[in-house]
């Protein structure tokens, strides 16, 4: 299993001091958190995508590339990449570049996002959010799996003989999680492609996410990817940890009470009862998250939100230390025990390369002589066979 932290990149006033950090401070804090997470023994750092205040993460690939250069084994990821308002061609190229720069230590989570006004900012209609997510990902999948793509859809101009560059590292596309908090069609989409499904298990009762994950597992099996227990599931989570549980409650309460998302609503006690938010000792967090398997089955990735609601960087780093030293080592052991034999390991680039190539050499994409329009040959790459249907609709035989 993989354990890590995720950030939504909010810039929130600290209610105990009245100080709001600057964008520069929060961006640098994200880098510090990520490198600290690796030092603490965690596996993943994930960042969201937003294009409005009070958030800073408008360019996840830029931030994650920088973090990848500062780390050695940390997997960098997104939480979320907006599949609805980003051009799939731009996603294909940006994240393939991140894949190369990180040496494969990356993946990404596709989602529709939670900021309605972002749609018209990028020329889209929020009423088409779900069709956009489905069509745009279908194109992205083709751009990563085919050297030459002919495409015609509803939401963007057609493509003829198009190649997204660079090609995925080792000929293996980045692993994709499909993230959702409420939409069964996204669970269906993840199952159809054999991708991962990430339930951002933060704000609602576990029974809601249980239904989505069960649907995903059933449809995974329906599409021939294997038994339901072989599906690849990730969960979000939230915790605030102190050695003494009452210290955690006292320290976190002003942050909870004033948080932009759930502040001035249910009490912290009610919220922690209804959702996975756990405020207390390391053992309380261990008990709560070890029990997730009883609800969702064996799963592959657990991410924790730790830097929200105005918490200062010093406190966040202390939380990462407690997570890495007191909580995650125990969870690794407990969740490894009695694991279903068919439950897969968390996806990694190296494992996916082995699955695709065995002991043989992986692909090294080498362009041939090409004018940039794929008219001179069926494929612009020396090592690639001519794909059927490529080059302006011609079959391989016709080419």
N, C-alpha and C positions, 0 to 999 in steps of 0.2 A: 504494500500500500504506500501511497504517497501522501505526505502531510505538508501543509504549507500555509501561507497567509495570503489574503487578498485585500485589495484596497479599492474603494470607489472613488478615491482622489478628492474627497470633499475638503474644502477649506472652511473650517468652522471655528467660531469664537470659543475660547476656553471659558466656560461659565464661572470658574473659580477665580480667574484673574482678569477677565474682560478683554484679554488680548486675542486678536485675530492674526494668525501667521500670514506672511506674505506668500505670493505664489512661488517666489524663489525659495523661500524656506521650506515650503511643502514639497517642492520638486526635489530638492536636495535631501529632504527627510525620506522620501520614497527610496532613493538610492541607498541611503544608510540603512533603512529597514531591510532591504533586500540582501545586502551583503551581511548584515547581522543575522538574518534568517539562515543563511548558509553556514555561518560560524556556529550557530546554535544547533545545527544538525537537521534542519528542515530541508524539504525537497523542492518546494515550489514557491515562487513569488508571482502573483497575478495582479494586474491593474485593469481598471475599467476604462471605458471610453466615453467622454462627455465633451460637449462643445459650447458650454455656457458656464458662467459663474454660478455657484461657488466652487466649481471643479477645475482641476488643472490638466487632466490627462486627455488632451485633444489629439495627441500623436503617440499612441502606445508603442509603435515599433521603434520610434526614436529613443524613448526612455528605456525600453527593454533591450535594445542593442547596446546601450551604454552600460546597463546593469550586467548583461552577459559578458562584456569586456572586463568587468570588475570581479567576476566570479569564475569558479572552475567547474562546479558540478550542479549548480542550481538550475532548475528548469524555469524558464521565464514564460509567462502565459498572459492571456487577457481574460478579463471578466467584466466587460464583454467587448467583442468586436461587432460593430453595428452592420449587420448584413443587409439591412433595409436601406440605409442612406449612403453607404459607401459603394463606389463602383466595384463590382466583382473583379474587374481587370486590375484595378489598383490594389485590392486586397491580395490577389494572387501574386503580384510582383513584390509588394512590400513585405509580405510574410515569408515568401521564398527567400528574399534577401536576408531577413532576420534568421531564417533557418540556416543559411550558409554561415553568417557571421557568428552565430552561437554554436556552431558545430553540431546542430541538431538538438540542442538543449532548449527546445521551445515547443509550444503548441498554442492553440487559440480556442476561445469559446465564442460561438456565434450566438447572437441574440438580437432582439428588436429594440432593446433599450427601454428606459423608463421615463424619457423626456419627450413629451408629445411635440413641442414646437420644433424639434430637430428636423422633422420631416420637411416642412416648407423651406427651412434654411438650406437644405440640399436638393430642393426642387422636387420633393416627393409628397404624396398624399397619405396622411396617416390612416385614412380609411382603406388603403391598399396595403397596410402593414404586413399582414400574413401572406398574401400573394407575392409581395416583394421578397419576403424572406425565403419563400419556397423557390421562386424563379431565380433569384440572385445566387442562391447556394447551388442550384443545379448547374448554373454557368460556371461558378467558381470550381466546382468539382471537375468539370470538363477541362478547365484551364490548367489544372494541376495534373490531370491524368492523361491528357492528350497533348502531343507536341503541336498539333495544328488543329484549330477549332473553327468550325463553321457554326454560326449561332444566329437564331432569330427568335426574339421573344417580344413581350409586351412593353417592358419597362426601359429598354435601352436600345440604341441603334444596333443594327445587325453586325456581325463579325464574319469576315470571309478570309479564310486562310490565315488566321491570326495565331501568333505564338506569344505566350506570356514568358518573359525572361526576368531573372534566370529561371531555369528549370529547377524543380525541387531537388534538394540535396540528395545524392545517391539514388535518384530516381524514385524517391519515396515522398509522397506529399506530407505536409505537416499534419499531425493528428488533430482532429477537430472534435471539440465538445459542443453540443447544442444546449444552450442554457435556457431555462424557462422557470417561471414561478406559477404559471397558470394555464398554459396552452397545450392541449393534448396533440394538436397538429405538429408541434415541434418535437414532441416525443416520437411521434410517427415518423417524422423526417429523419431523426437520428437513427431510428431502427432500420429504416429503408436503406440508408447508406452504410450501415454497419459502423457508425460513429459512436462516440460516447454521449451520454446524456447527463447533464449537470443540473441537479435540482438545487436552486439557491435557497437552501433550507434555513431561512432566517426569520421571516416575518409571520408565517402562518403555522397552524398546528400540523403535526407530523402526518396526520391522516390525509391531508390534502396532497402532500408530496408522495405519500405512499401510493395513492391511486395513479399519479403520473408515472412513477417508476414501474409499477406493476404493468401498466399499459405498454411502456417502452420495452420491458422484458418480453412480454407476450408477442409484440410485433417483431422484435428482434428474431425470435424463434420462427415466426411466420415467414419472414423473408429469407430463411435458410442460413442464418449466421451461426446457429448452434442452439443449444438448450438455453432456456431463459436465464439460468444462473451464469452463463458465459457472457452476458451483456456487460457493458463497461459503464459504471455509474460513479458519479462524483457528487459530493454534498458540500454545501456551504455550512457555516457555523459561526457562532459568536461566543466569546467568553471574556470575562475579566477575572483575573486570578491574583490572589494574595495568599500567603502562607496561612493566615487566619481568615476564615470565611467572613466574619463580621467586619474585618478591615476592608475586604473587597467590597462589601455592600456599602459601607460608609463612604469609601473613596469614589465609587462609580456612580452613586446616586445622583449627584448634581449633573453629571454628564448625561445620564439617561434622561433625567427630568427635562433637560433643555435640548436634547438631540433634535435636529430638524425633522427627522423622519417619524420618530415615535414619541418625542417629548410632548408633554402636556396632554397625554392620552391615558392609557391604562397605567396603573402603578407598576413599578419595576417588579414587584412580587407577582402580580397577575401576568405580566408579560413573560417572565421567566417560566411560569407554569405552562403557558400556552404555546411557547416557542422554544427552540433550542438554546436561546440565550442563557448562559450559565454564569452566575456571579458568585464566586466562592473560592474554596480551597482547591488545590490541584486534584485531590481525591474526588471532589464533587464533579469536576470537569471530566475526569477519567470515567467515573460511573455513568455520567450522562451520555458520553459519546461512545463508550463501549457498548451501550445498549442500543445504539443506532442500528446495529446489525440485526437485532431482534425485529425491528420494524421494516428495514429496507433490504435485508439480505446482505451477503458479502459484497463489498464495494471496493473501489480502486483509489479514490482520492478524497481527502478531507481537507478543506480550506477553512481558515478562521479569519473573520473580520476583526481587526485589532486596533486600527488607527483612526477610527471615526469619532464623531461627536465632540471634536475639539480636544481630545486627549493629547497632552504634550509628548514630544518625541521621547524624552527621557522615560516617561511611563510606558510608552509603546515598546521601547527596547527592553524594559524590565519584563513586560508581558511576553515578549518573544523568548527571553531567557527562561522564564518559568515554563512556557509551553515546550521548549526544546529540551529542558533538563528534567522536568518533573512529570509532564503529561504525556508527550508523544512517545518516549521510550516504553512506557507502560502500555499505551494503546497499541503500539506495534506488536508487542507480545500477546496481548489479550485478543486482538483481532486476527492474529495469525493462528491461534489455537482453534481447532475444530472447523477450520475453513473448508467449505465445500470443495472436493477435489477438482472439480471443473472450473472453479472460479479463476479467472485469468489474473495475471499480475497487472499492475498499472502499466499503461502503454509508454514505451520509450522509443526514441528513434533507432537506437541500436537493435532493439528487439524486432522492430518492424523491418529493418534492413535484413536481418537474419531470416525472417519469415518470407521475405520476397526473393532473396538470393541464395539462401543456404550458406554454404562455405565458399561460394563463388564470388568474384569481384562485383561490387556494386557499380551502378552506372556513373560514368563521368561524361556529362553532356558536353560535346565538342561541336560547335557550329561548323558547317561547311561554307563554301562560297555561296553567298546569298545576297540578293538585292534588297532584302527586307520585305518582300511581298509574297514569298513562298510560291512564286510562279515558275521559278527555274527548276525546282525539284519538288517532290511530294512532301519532303520534310527538310527543314533547314539544318538538321543535325546529321552528322556522319554516322552515328551509331544507331539511328532509329529506323525501323522499318516504316514503309509508307502506311499510315493509318487509313483504314477503310473510310470512305466518305470525306476525306480531307481534300484540300486544294480545290475550293469552289465546287464541292459536291461530287467530284470525280471519284470513282472507286479506285482501289489499289491497282486493279488490272488495267483500267483505262489510263491511269497515270503512267 
